[in-house]
Amino acid sequence: MYSFNHQLPNSVAAASSALGSADDGKFLAGGMTLLPTMKQRLASPSDLIDLAGIGDLVGISDSGDGVVIKAMTTHAAVAGSSVVQAKIPALAALAGGIGDPAVRNRGTIGGSVANNDPAADYPAACLGLGATIVTNKREIGADDFFTGLFETALEEDEVITEVRFPAAQKAAYQKFENPASRYAIVGVFVAQTAGGARVAVTGASQDGVGRISEMEQALGGNWSADAVANIDVPADGLNTDIHASAAYRAHLVTTMAKRAIAAAG
Amino acid sequence: MSETGIGARVKRVEDQRFLTGKGNYTDDINRPNQTYAFILRSPHAHARITSLDASAAQASEGVVAVFTGKDIAAAEVGGLPCGWQIHNKDGSPMAEPPHPMLVADKVRHVGDQVAMVIAETRDQARDAAEKIVVEYETLAAVTATDAAIKDGAPQVHDEAALNTCYDWELGDKAATEEGFAKAAHVVKIDVVNNRIIPNAMEPRVALGDYDRSTGDYTLFTTSQNPHVIRLLMGAFVLQLPEHKLRVVAPDVGGGFGSKIFHYAEEALVTWAAGKLGRPIKWVSDRSEAFVTDAHGRDHRTHAELAIDGDGKFLALRVSTLANMGAYLSTFAPAIPTYLSATLLAGVYTTPAIYSEVRAVFTNTVPVDAVRGAGRPETSYLLERLVDRAAKQTGIDKTELRKRNFIQPEQMPYQTPVALQYDVGDYPAVFEAGLAAADYSGFEGRKAETESRGKLRGVGISTYIEACGIAPSAVAGALGARAGLYESAQVRVHPTGSVTLFTGSHSHGQGHETTFAQVVSDLLGVPFEAVVVSHGDTAKVQFGMGTYGSRSLAVGGAAIYKACEKIIDKATKIAAHILEAAEADIEFKDGNFTVAGTDKSMAFGEVALAAYVPHNFPHETLEPGLDENAFYDPLNFSYPSGCHICEVEVDPDTGVVEVAKFTAVDDIGRVVNPMIVEGQVHGGVVQGIGQALLEGCVYDDEGQLLTGSFMDYAMPRADNVPFFTVAQKSVMGASNPLEVKGVGEVGAIGSPPAIINAVVNALEPLGVEDVTMPATPMTVWQAIQDAQAR
């Protein structure tokens, strides 16, 4: 790790301003991706703007028709939240399956969503539930937020403050894990929402998290695993690596979608 | 049996310090005025160094020195030696290219060491290393064994034409061909024994120190055999005599073989400490460990088995390509040959066997022994082959094994591939395994699994291995450049407590417990009165260290011999003091008694007398009670066993779950059942790792794609079942404790049982073969391929 300046602002405004004045600053949320990258000397920011000093960014609340999770809330807190468990049990279960206990106790929802790792779990939940990502500047719908591998609609000095999840009538997430890293090779989040069925997939596509409209349409008239069982996802555009070929991933998308639908009930 | 003697389930005494963070590992040791080394490594698999400019690094903050390959080439030092010489079919010796501490001309694998920076802090050394400007002319690389021998393949060493290290053979070729001529069935198989990366929990560390006032060198290192490192490094690399070189291997956090070998960093820090007059510490990080610790396995084998009309094996011929990596690691040449091909009889009466092994250099990390070392490759080949033979001949796989087992009354049994098995009862072990696994209940469990939409398979492995390595005369005749005895010194202190100095080395095995149990039992002293000292060449007599499941079979035998000498001497002392004839003294339960009388001395009383010899007849009785012994085994020891695995396969995803695993092993006498169970558990977990998870992958350019735990899958708790582990001990092994060795059996016996189970589960889908590691994609692809046929 190269040396860097550590800053601990106590407000979102101060954090945004600190980033603006830093030479090459980075926001630090849970640090689950950034810190290992720095330890390997693959990243060398001049400043880490640590968001851990901003008390306003932690907490979970019941919004009536869903839940609001502040950006610096850890995965373990989401997994263990009685509010999330009651309103959107699939979201609590998803959070409880991220990484390992150390990751869940340090990693945050804001950090995960902002990083948009193409194999991360939270982006699938955001897209699958139609969440709204709230920043210090605006509100962004999940459909507009995730723009590609490690790419989001966030501007340079924009800080996620909270994520608003509407409850779904039914929802479930099924993840097929990489045997080594345990990241999603394919993760499918399905939800039956007020606006219709949503199917979001992480891990599979070269473009990062995305939705499968063909499955959503099929589920619109018939919420059952059988409805998607014969939908062949094309392998074109899917990732290939030593753990899973594009063809295998394509097969897993349908398989995990079926299982998620069955699990959602 | 006492509560702490041989056979007792004593809790490990070393665990108190390990579990409370009080262990003393090499990186816990720091010397005054210490500096830190960082090794600049090659990013390329194969490239010529056209220029190297270290001037900016020399000037970097905190830098004490920078050494490059040119400095090493100019110094009076040797390269890293290879400890085992194999001969080609024509009698000529193997190709043995040089292995310098730092390379000057050409790098041969990613991770090859190019320069060493020494600085006041580790970060300063690393910062400076980034300022070394190396220009490389990259060359085409070769990583796979079969690619290495193709015409036009990139040549790793000028000294090894066609990348061939050796082309070796064993067995009677003509007799084998005769067997095939008589065969009713010929069963063929091609197997790849996948390369694995050992990943001991503690990465390697080396700390070199030099005392200008005495001229003494000290190396603290993560080693399984400090005396061997002292000999190899002192005599062959740095030309330092033993009395000026101390090697200490303190607590070591696992080795699995990878810490047997002499590595460049050990010699570099020792050599440079002498140059600079300051201690130098080098600590590997995990990424470095992936590309510098010796890897294991990586064999590609074709085999054919000739069988008569009754299902009896007639002959076996085997051809193996073995990957040595870029250089010869310390014992690499012996692994595919004398530790592998010599086991090709297995537990079967196959009368004729011919094996040939071609070892090749590639642009990969050197390959050497990893837990099992050669024997897992052979057990995997044989047990996969026997299962295939059962299918091809239509004879049930249990029946086919039974028809071919060597019978206990045939012992000692001379195999056609050099080894002579001393004792064993393979049919009895097999029956015990079938019973423990409830083999007859498999169909019921299979039906239950199928009711949940999954497939279930059962796989058997009836393995044998040769460990307790090894009789020096045999090893020497086969090309070993070392003896393979072990040493023990038993020092009885004046008040009767005992320090055992052992040449074995404990890096997880629990020797401080088991060895103390042996001494306590033999001498009749309390378990708590025995302490075990190991790992420091300044304290312990020359010893050969721990690998090849030899610590109890060979090291324990040395302890036994030393204790015998102690009892002999104590008997003399007791006879003198009790005024009796030596022949009349009986030693039992820690007391020396004049037979038929109540005249008796406790062991402690004799010990005190030995050191307070007021009336000893000095011409016939020396003071003191301190004896040593060197034990050279008469034979290998031959553990065998029956491992039975049941797997559940999800046909939709290819996921394999080990649903049930039973290991019944014959390891001879058991000193500590709890430690034995732990060793089997650990070995089987590593076997599950190799069979299902651990795939080492290089790309065509020679980059290691599985260079971290993000891509290299180690087994975790949720990958393994609750095991059924039992022993079916057959006594009579060729050593005084009648022990056979347990460290490697789990890793040797389990992979074929697992893969046989996977293939068995997939048979209904038309799958005939699955390669290791049987990852979900591999299994899913095998199903797709079978269904496409």
Interface residues (C-beta under 8 A of the other chain):
Chain A: M1 Q40 R41 F176 P179 A180 S181 I242 H243 A244 S245 Y248 H251 L252 T255
Chain B: D123 R126 S287 D652 T653 L693 G695 V697 L705 T706 F709 M710 D711 Y712 A713 M714 T775 P776 M777 W780 Q781
